[in-house]
Amino acid sequence: MKKDYKYKEDNNSSKRNESIYYAPDNMKYVITNAPKLGILKSLGIIKNACVYKVMTHGLGGPVLLKVESSDIAIGKDIAEKILVRR
């Protein structure tokens, strides 16, 4: 007898914070926490800012983001410290 398993989707998945480095590509996110670095602030990467993650380059490469009309590449070490939610 074959059993049909249905997996309940986690309704809180959009409320969880995750590092933008490990977040799925091609999605829009809201920054919930970011390092307090002047360069990030000048690029618009601040708390409550909306960003679009284009992709993470493989093998520990940078993350490519769109902030407003700008394309920005952020290194892995900084990107891991930027927390986002969907």
C-alpha positions in Angstrom: 0.0 0.0 0.0 1.4 3.3 -1.1 1.2 6.2 1.4 0.8 9.8 0.2 2.7 12.2 2.3 1.8 15.8 2.3 4.4 18.2 3.7 3.1 21.2 5.5 4.6 24.4 4.3 6.2 26.5 7.0 4.2 29.7 7.0 6.9 31.5 9.0 9.6 30.9 6.3 9.3 34.4 5.0 9.8 35.8 8.5 13.1 34.1 9.2 16.3 35.9 8.9 19.0 34.4 6.8 22.4 35.5 5.4 22.0 36.9 1.9 25.0 34.8 0.9 23.0 31.6 1.4 19.6 33.0 0.4 18.1 31.8 -2.9 19.1 33.7 -6.1 16.7 35.8 -8.2 14.6 37.0 -5.3 13.8 40.3 -3.6 14.7 40.7 0.1 14.5 43.2 2.9 17.7 43.7 4.9 17.1 43.1 8.6 20.6 43.6 9.8 23.9 44.7 8.1 27.4 45.5 9.4 27.8 49.2 10.2 30.3 50.0 7.5 30.4 53.3 5.8 30.8 51.8 2.3 27.7 49.7 2.7 25.7 52.6 3.9 26.8 54.7 0.9 25.8 51.8 -1.4 22.3 51.7 0.2 22.8 48.5 2.1 21.1 49.5 5.3 18.4 48.1 7.6 15.0 47.9 6.0 16.3 48.5 2.5 14.9 46.4 -0.3 17.5 44.5 -2.5 17.3 42.1 -5.3 19.8 39.2 -5.1 20.8 38.3 -8.7 23.2 35.4 -7.8 26.0 34.1 -5.7 29.2 33.2 -7.6 30.4 29.7 -6.8 33.5 28.6 -4.9 33.2 31.4 -2.3 32.8 34.2 -4.8 30.9 37.4 -4.3 27.2 38.0 -4.2 25.7 40.2 -7.0 22.9 42.5 -5.8 20.7 45.2 -7.3 20.0 48.1 -5.0 17.6 50.5 -6.7 19.3 50.9 -10.1 22.8 49.9 -9.1 24.5 46.5 -9.5 26.7 45.8 -6.6 29.1 42.9 -5.8 29.7 42.1 -2.2 32.4 39.7 -1.0 31.5 36.5 0.8 32.8 37.6 4.2 30.6 40.7 4.3 27.6 39.1 2.6 27.5 36.4 5.2 26.9 39.1 7.8 24.0 40.8 6.0 20.8 39.3 7.2 17.6 39.4 5.1 14.0 38.2 5.0 11.7 37.7 2.0 
